[in-house]
Amino acid sequence: QVEVIAHPDIWAKKYARGEGFERYIGIPFPREELEALGASFTLSKEPVWITDDIVSTGEIAMTEEFEQLDPNLYVKEDGSWRRDELWDDQALIIKTGEGLTVILGCAHRGAINTLRHAREITGVALIHTVIGGTHLTGATEERVLRTATALQELGVQRVGVSHCTGLPSAVLLAQQLGQAFFFNNTGTRITVP
């Protein structure tokens, strides 16, 4: 039995669309099939406390003007298309003695938006470690620099970027963040403080 904590929108029919392409990117398996394999779903728009020190983010507000949603992501609903607001984008927050460790999924609603939300949920101001995708693939240099500045202003000690950061953005973050930066690839071992 595996408990899956997610937003109710995970079952939406999600697509990436652009000029000359349309690709289904939603969950490829019906809920019933996953439940038959042992999954049980806790669907919530609000943060879900797993333990006293571990919580999912729930819905993340868009508060940083430089962090924008991907214009190529859509939901198909009753035969019509609407922009995907990505309310189902979540992260996992771990409270530690040295501050928060935030594990990002893909940060579609913005890495900095997610970190500010993590502070709000937990009441902990210090963010020690950020791990995961930052959705900066194809981002402008200005956006990456603003992200780096915000990470520094938040006092983040370690930033381990993954998949959807993109190599050019990761290199720029590494230049700006110095020793705080690392690539979080498959096989990387991370000790949560």
Backbone as a ProteinNet text record, in pm:
[ID]
protein_1_A
[PRIMARY]
QVEVIAHPDIWAKKYARGEGFERYIGIPFPREELEALGASFTLSKEPVWITDDIVSTGEIAMTEEFEQLDPNLYVKEDGSWRRDELWDDQALIIKTGEGLTVILGCAHRGAINTLRHAREITGVALIHTVIGGTHLTGATEERVLRTATALQELGVQRVGVSHCTGLPSAVLLAQQLGQAFFFNNTGTRITVP
[TERTIARY]
84.7	0	88.9	61	136.9	39.2	58.5	-26.5	34.2	-47.9	-6.3	-80.9	-6.2	-66	-54.9	-168.3	-168.4	-286.6	-282.8	-391.4	-499.9	-626.5	-732.9	-715.7	-642.3	-623.8	-530.2	-472.5	-380.3	-449.5	-580.3	-652.3	-697.4	-665.6	-703.7	-630.6	-691.5	-631.5	-535.1	-407.6	-306	-227.6	-200.4	-129.6	-24.8	81.7	174.9	133.9	113.4	68	148	175.6	244.9	225	297.8	285.5	333.7	241.3	275.3	290.6	257.5	266	158	120.9	26.6	60.1	90.9	133.1	65.8	6.4	-55	55.5	46.3	149	88.8	-40.2	-106	-70.9	-128	-104.7	-162.6	-80.8	-125.9	-208.8	-227.3	-298.7	-425.8	-534.9	-657.2	-636.8	-705.7	-694.5	-723.2	-826.8	-867.3	-754.9	-682.1	-571.3	-460.2	-430.9	-327.6	-371.7	-499.5	-551.2	-546.7	-573.3	-567	-424.3	-326.3	-186	-136.7	-225.9	-189.9	-179.3	-207.9	-202.5	-331.5	-318	-435.7	-408.1	-508.3	-488.6	-550.3	-469.5	-516.9	-509.5	-625.3	-629.5	-667.9	-583.8	-606.5	-548.1	-621.1	-570.3	-487.3	-501.5	-432.9	-307.3	-215.3	-99.5	-145.3	-72.9	-101.6	21	0.6	108.9	120.9	236.4	262.8	314.2	401.9	448.9	452.4	499.7	512.6	614.3	703.7	812.1	811.3	714.7	710.6	571.4	565.9	437.6	446.3	335.7	326.5	274.9	303.4	271.1	124.8	51.1	-81.7	-64.7	-170.3	-165.2	-67.8	7.3	110.3	67.6	62.4	23.2	135.4	95.8	191.1	211.9	320.3	345.6	462	552.1	668.6	635.7	641.4	602.5	696.6	821.5	914.2	895.6	816.6	789.9	652.9	653.5	531.4	504.6	377	338.9	378.3	404.2	439.6	318.7	331.4	217.1	179.4	259	231.6	163.1	121.6	56.7	-92.7	-171.6	-317	-386.2	-513.5	-601.6	-717.2	-752.3	-867.8	-984.2	-1092.2	-1206.6	-1334.7	-1413.2	-1538.9	-1518.5	-1411	-1384.1	-1324.7	-1302.8	-1245.7	-1108.2	-1029	-895.9	-895.1	-820.3	-793.3	-648.5	-589.3	-451.6	-445.3	-339.5	-319.5	-257.2	-330.2	-280.2	-184.8	-172.3	-76.8	-92.5	-217.2	-242.9	-193.7	-175.2	-130.5	21.2	93.3	237.5	262.8	336.9	361.2	507.5	542.3	675.1	658.6	766.6	768.2	861.1	816	892.3	928.2	1056.2	1103.4	1161.7	1106.7	1160.3	1277.8	1392.1	1510.1	1562.5	1658.8	1718.9	1795.7	1830.4	1906.5	1820.7	1691.4	1601.8	1525.8	1459.7	1378.6	1462.5	1426.9	1471.7	1347	1353.9	1239.3	1275.8	1194.9	1215.8	1113	1162.1	1075.9	1047.1	929	899.4	956.3	881.5	926.4	912.3	853.3	838.9	772.8	669.4	597.1	538.6	503	447.4	556.7	682.2	796.1	867.6	998.9	1078.5	1070.4	1078.6	1076.6	936.6	833.4	696.1	681.2	737.1	727.8	800.9	918.4	995.9	927.5	872.1	799.9	677.1	610.9	494.6	536.9	651.7	702.9	726.1	781.9	804.3	671.4	573.8	442	373.5	375.6	310.1	371.2	503.9	573.3	600.8	602	640.2	790.5	866.8	1013.2	1070.5	1149.6	1203.6	1325.3	1408.3	1533.8	1511.8	1557.4	1555.1	1699.6	1732.2	1869.7	1901.5	1814.9	1843.8	1723.5	1752	1650.5	1701.7	1617.8	1655.6	1545.3	1583.5	1484.5	1484	1378.8	1364.2	1319	1372	1337.3	1259.8	1232.7	1160.5	1218.5	1350.1	1417.1	1470.9	1435.3	1475.1	1419.3	1505.4	1461.4	1430.8	1457.2	1429.6	1527.6	1484.4	1573.4	1683.9	1793.7	1903.5	1855	1769.6	1717.4	1641.9	1558	1481.2	1573	1673.9	1766.4	1842.3	1887.2	1959.5	1869.4	1743.6	1649.9	1623.3	1617.8	1601.5	1722.3	1843.1	1965	1968.3	1933.2	1931.1	1831.8	1713.4	1611	1657.8	1723.8	1776.9	1878.1	1962.9	2061.3	1992.2	1892.4	1819.4	1746	1699.7	1631.6	1730.4	1859.9	1962.2	1981.5	1942	1953.3	2101.2	2134.4	2273.2	2315.4	2219	2249.1	2137.8	2175.6	2078.2	2121.5	2044.5	2074	1969.7	2005.2	1907.2	1901.9	1785.4	1760.3	1704.2	1656.5	1603.6	1560	1453.5	1391.4	1455.9	1573.9	1646.5	1712.7	1759.7	1828.5	1974.1	2062.8	2205.9	2246.3	2203.2	2244	2199.9	2079	2031	2107.3	2138	2213.2	2353	2417.4	2551.2	2546.2	2446.7	2432.7	2405.8	2320.3	2296.6	2425.5	2502.7	2628.7	2724.5	2731.3	2818.3	2774.4	2644.6	2592.3	2595.7	2571.6	2557.3	2685.8	2784	2912.8	2900.8	2961.5	2968.4	2831.9	2731.3	2597.3	2533.1	2582.2	2520.7	2576.5	2487.8	2533	2429.6	2477.5	2386.7	2328	2197.4	2128.7	2084	2171.7	2142.9	2108	2065.7	2038.6	2162.3	2141.7	2251.3	2311.9	2273.9	2325.6	2270.1	2357	2313.9	2315.2	2206.2	2191.7	2155.2	2227.2	2194.6	2115.3	1994.9	1911.3	1959.6	1991.6	2047.4	1951.7
-118.7	0	124.5	218.8	343.2	459.3	552.1	670.9	776.8	830.2	936.3	1062.7	1166.4	1295.2	1384.2	1435.3	1513.8	1609.8	1698.6	1793.8	1722.9	1758.5	1695.4	1709.3	1810.6	1832	1731.5	1639.3	1544.1	1459	1448.7	1365.3	1444.4	1572.7	1654.3	1603.6	1625.9	1587.1	1697.4	1678.2	1781.7	1760	1872.4	1868.7	1979	1949.9	2053.1	2083.8	2212.2	2252.5	2372.8	2374.7	2488.1	2484.3	2569.3	2574.6	2442.6	2368.2	2243.3	2121.8	2132.5	2012.5	2013.9	1892.4	1871.8	1735.3	1732.2	1606.8	1592.3	1475.1	1446.9	1427.1	1498.3	1488.3	1456.7	1424.1	1392.3	1252.1	1214.2	1080.7	977.9	882.1	789.4	671.5	661	546.3	591.5	516.7	550.2	531.7	612.5	606.2	465.3	402.8	269.5	167.4	179.6	87.4	105.9	230	257.6	210.6	230.1	182.9	30.6	-36.7	-182.6	-232.9	-149.2	-184.6	-145.9	-86	-55.1	92	180.2	324.1	367.4	454.2	519.5	669	745.9	887.3	977	1070.1	1178.7	1302.8	1351.2	1465.7	1590.3	1692.1	1812.7	1934.8	2045	2173.3	2242.5	2195.8	2254.8	2174.3	2232.3	2155.1	2033.3	1924.1	1802.2	1771.1	1771	1736.8	1585.6	1533.8	1390.5	1348.1	1430.2	1416.2	1557.9	1572.5	1706.3	1792.2	1727.9	1800.2	1790	1720.4	1702.5	1738.1	1825.1	1872.3	1892.7	1863.9	1898.3	2042	2107.3	2250.1	2281.7	2190.9	2231.4	2335.4	2412.5	2512.7	2625.1	2667.6	2770.5	2896.6	3007.5	3135.6	3189.7	3260.5	3327.9	3469.2	3490.8	3621.3	3696.7	3626	3688.6	3719.2	3846.8	3883.5	3825.3	3796.3	3742	3592	3525.9	3383.2	3368.1	3319.8	3307.7	3161.6	3131.1	2996.1	2970.9	2845.8	2806	2825.9	2907.8	2935.9	2820.1	2713.8	2600.4	2483.7	2503.3	2394.4	2420.9	2318.7	2331.7	2212.3	2234	2127.4	2119.6	1995.8	1974.4	1932.8	2010.9	1990.3	2004.2	1898.2	1899.6	1948.2	1903.2	1937.9	2076	2150.8	2285.8	2290.5	2387.5	2407.4	2525.5	2511.9	2624.6	2614	2730.4	2731.2	2652.2	2575.7	2500.3	2593.7	2618	2704.2	2629	2498.4	2414.4	2420.9	2422.5	2421	2292.6	2187.9	2059.3	2050.9	2155.7	2160.3	2171.4	2077.6	2077.9	2050.7	2073.9	2042.2	1978.6	1922.6	1861.6	1944.2	1975.1	2058.4	1975.2	1980.1	1909.6	2012.9	2017.1	2106.1	2036.2	2104.3	2048.4	2149.4	2108.6	2197.4	2313.1	2300.9	2406.2	2486.7	2464.7	2534.5	2435.3	2485.6	2400.8	2337.5	2215	2153.4	2143.4	2200.2	2200	2117.4	2014.3	1927.5	1966.3	2029.1	2075	1959.7	1962.3	1869.1	1928.8	2020.7	2091.2	2242.2	2285.3	2428.5	2506.8	2448.8	2518.8	2651	2660.2	2785.4	2876	2839.1	2922.3	2872.2	2856.9	2810	2908	3036.4	3135.4	3144.9	3138.5	3133.5	3015.6	2901.6	2780.3	2798.4	2857.8	2876.6	2974.6	3080.8	3176.8	3109.4	3025.3	2951.1	2853.9	2789.4	2695.7	2767.8	2886.8	2965.7	3000.8	3036.6	3074.9	2957.3	2840.8	2721.4	2681.3	2680.4	2625.5	2728.5	2855.1	2958.3	2962.4	2890	2887	2977	3075.9	3172.4	3119.2	3039.2	2994.6	2874.3	2886.9	2775	2732.3	2612.2	2563.1	2503.8	2414.3	2338.1	2337.7	2354.1	2342.3	2238.9	2139.9	2030.1	2012.3	1995.2	1958	2045.8	2028.8	2104.4	2246.5	2339.3	2480.6	2537.7	2456.6	2496.5	2624.1	2626.2	2740.2	2707.6	2590.6	2558.4	2665.1	2725.7	2828.4	2963.2	2978.9	3106.5	3213.4	3337.7	3448.2	3459.8	3521.3	3543.2	3627.1	3725.6	3810.8	3728.1	3635.5	3554	3466.6	3407.1	3321.8	3405.1	3523.3	3610.3	3654.9	3683.8	3722.7	3605.4	3485.2	3365.7	3349.4	3363.9	3351.1	3455.9	3578.4	3686.1	3654.7	3606.9	3573.3	3458.4	3358.3	3247.2	3298.6	3390.6	3448.9	3531.4	3610.4	3692.7	3606.7	3488.6	3395.9	3321.5	3337.3	3274.7	3126.3	3077.5	2934.3	2894.7	2787.8	2742	2643	2561.4	2459.5	2457.3	2456.1	2450.9	2340.4	2231.2	2119.1	2111.1	2155.3	2162.4	2032	2008.4	1885.5	1916.2	1810.7	1799.4	1928.4	1991	2099.6	2235.9	2237.7	2363.6	2400.9	2302.2	2327.3	2363.8	2317.8	2338.4	2486	2567.2	2708.6	2779.8	2753.3	2816	2763.1	2633.5	2574.6	2635.3	2655.2	2715.1	2856.6	2933.4	3070.3	3071.3	2980.1	2968.5	2932.2	2839.6	2798.4	2916.9	2998.3	3116.2	3213.9	3229.3	3325.9	3273.8	3143.5	3087.1	3027	3003.5	2951.5	2818.5	2808.4	2683	2630.5	2715	2670.1	2581.4	2589.4	2520.3	2379.5	2285.1	2154.3	2096.7	2007.7	1936.9	1819.3	1808.2	1698	1599.3	1508.3	1410.6	1275.8	1184.6	1048.9	993.8	938.9	881.7	976.1	1104.2	1199	1162.9	1158.8	1133.6	1266	1292.4	1418.4	1387.5	1446.9	1433.3	1555.6	1532.6	1642.4	1676.3	1805.8	1842.3	1812.5
0	0	0	-89.6	-100.6	-100.2	-5	-2.4	-93.5	-182	-273.4	-233.7	-198.4	-162.9	-285.4	-331.7	-455.2	-456.8	-551.6	-576	-658.2	-641.4	-719.8	-871.4	-917	-1061	-1127	-1051.1	-1114.6	-1220.4	-1214.5	-1311.2	-1433.3	-1439.7	-1555.7	-1680.3	-1795.4	-1924.1	-1966.9	-1937.9	-1956.4	-2085.7	-2152.9	-2280.3	-2288.4	-2362.9	-2407.6	-2551.1	-2580.2	-2714.2	-2759.9	-2887	-2946	-3095.6	-3164.1	-3308.7	-3368.8	-3425.4	-3491.7	-3401.7	-3273.7	-3189.7	-3081.4	-3043.7	-2933.9	-2874.9	-2744.7	-2682.5	-2547.1	-2523.3	-2394	-2291.3	-2178.1	-2073.9	-1937	-1934.8	-1808.1	-1760.3	-1648.4	-1593.2	-1690.7	-1734.8	-1838.1	-1787.8	-1656.1	-1600.7	-1530.8	-1546.9	-1473.4	-1322.4	-1245.2	-1099.2	-1048.1	-1102.3	-1057.4	-1076.3	-1185.7	-1211.5	-1107.3	-1074	-973.9	-835.1	-804.3	-675.1	-667.1	-778.6	-781.3	-756.7	-789.2	-767	-627.6	-545.8	-408	-373.3	-468.3	-437.9	-369.7	-271	-213.2	-220.5	-260.1	-289.3	-183.4	-134	-49.5	-136.8	-181.7	-272.3	-194.1	-202.7	-124.2	-194	-187.3	-236.3	-128.8	-6.7	109.1	142.4	219.4	265.2	345.7	332.2	408	494	625.9	719.1	725.8	689.5	689.2	826.6	883.6	1021.7	1078.7	1200.8	1259.2	1184.9	1108.4	1041.7	889.4	832.6	687.2	636.9	534.9	483.3	331.8	262.6	120.6	110.8	0.9	-9.6	-33.9	-98.6	-144.4	-254.4	-280.9	-388	-353	-453.2	-435.9	-509.6	-438.4	-498.3	-586.8	-692.1	-780.9	-727.1	-654	-592.4	-656	-720.2	-783.9	-929.5	-967.6	-1103.9	-1209.2	-1174.3	-1273.6	-1295.9	-1214.4	-1233.3	-1299.3	-1421.9	-1500.8	-1536.1	-1557.3	-1597.8	-1742.9	-1774.4	-1910.1	-2001.8	-2106.6	-2194.5	-2286.4	-2289.2	-2377.5	-2307.5	-2183.2	-2109.9	-2098.7	-2135.4	-2142.7	-2079	-2048.7	-2002.1	-2100.5	-2139.7	-2226.9	-2138.8	-2144.7	-2056.8	-2138.4	-2144.3	-2219.7	-2362.9	-2426.4	-2564.8	-2586.6	-2480.1	-2491.7	-2426.1	-2469.8	-2414.1	-2318.5	-2209.5	-2119.9	-2074.6	-2045.8	-1995.9	-1866.2	-1850.2	-1726.6	-1623.5	-1516.4	-1408.9	-1315.8	-1337.7	-1265.1	-1113.8	-1069.6	-925.2	-861	-941.8	-888.2	-870.5	-906.3	-883.5	-733.1	-677.6	-533.3	-502.7	-379.1	-328	-190.6	-140.9	-8.5	79.7	199.7	292.1	414.8	452.6	571.6	667.4	787.9	891.3	958.9	966.7	1032.3	1134.2	1212	1310.1	1248.6	1119.4	1051.4	954.3	955.8	863.5	778.3	677.3	590.1	480	444.7	320.5	234	113.8	23.5	-99	-124.5	-239.8	-345.1	-451.1	-559.6	-654.5	-715.5	-823.4	-950.6	-1008.4	-1128.1	-1111.2	-1002.6	-971.4	-1084.7	-1144	-1250.6	-1203.1	-1077.7	-1024.6	-968	-995.5	-958.8	-835.2	-845.7	-731.9	-615.3	-643.9	-535.9	-476	-559.9	-506.9	-411.4	-450.5	-368.6	-235.5	-239.6	-116.3	-21.8	-75.4	9.9	73	-5.5	44.3	155.5	138.3	239.6	371.9	365.4	487.3	553.7	471.9	524.1	593.6	530.3	585.7	719.7	724.8	841.5	950.7	913.6	1009.7	1033.9	950.6	961.4	852.1	890.4	794.4	719	785.3	725.2	634.1	511.1	416.4	397.1	442	434.6	297.7	250	128.7	35.1	-94.2	-199	-297.9	-326.7	-415.1	-518.5	-645.3	-745.1	-868.1	-946.4	-1069.7	-1042.7	-1119.3	-1100.9	-1218.8	-1317.8	-1438.7	-1500.5	-1513	-1575.3	-1714.5	-1768.6	-1905	-1998	-2075.8	-2170.2	-2107.3	-1978.4	-1911	-1958.9	-1951	-1986	-1881.3	-1920.7	-1826.3	-1708.5	-1736.5	-1629.6	-1525.6	-1573	-1478.3	-1393.2	-1455.4	-1380.5	-1277	-1316.5	-1222.9	-1108.1	-1138.9	-1032.6	-938.2	-993.6	-910.4	-818.1	-873.8	-793.3	-682.4	-716.3	-616	-505	-543.2	-443	-354	-412	-331.8	-229.3	-271.8	-180	-71.9	-110.9	-13.6	88.7	45.1	135.6	225.9	199	282.5	258.6	140.8	111	109.1	182.3	196	88.1	39.3	-61.5	-164.2	-292	-400.9	-496.5	-500.7	-589.3	-698.3	-819.5	-928.1	-1006.8	-1065.9	-1140.7	-1279.2	-1341.3	-1476.2	-1545.3	-1502.9	-1579.5	-1555.7	-1495.8	-1479.9	-1612.1	-1684.5	-1810.8	-1785.4	-1873.1	-1851.9	-1853.2	-1950.8	-1947.4	-1818.9	-1773.5	-1649.8	-1529.2	-1529.5	-1418.6	-1409.8	-1524.5	-1525.6	-1469.4	-1509.6	-1459.4	-1308.7	-1262.4	-1118.2	-1044.8	-1101.8	-1039.3	-1027.8	-1132.2	-1128.6	-1020	-1002.8	-906.1	-762.9	-745.1	-610.6	-554.9	-640.5	-594.6	-523.1	-404.6	-329.3	-285	-284.2	-243.5	-349.8	-474.3	-587.8	-605.1	-644.7	-691.5	-786.9	-877.4	-967.1	-890.8	-891.6	-825.5	-933.1	-968	-1072.3	-1011.7	-1096.2	-1051.6	-981.3	-863.7	-787	-684.9	-689.5	-590.9	-453.6	-354	-216.3	-141.8	-73	-1.4	142.9	234.3	375.9	417.4	466	514.1	654.2	678	809.7	924.4
[MASK]
+++++++++++++++++++++++++++++++++++++++++++++++++++++++++++++++++++++++++++++++++++++++++++++++++++++++++++++++++++++++++++++++++++++++++++++++++++++++++++++++++++++++++++++++++++++++++++++++++

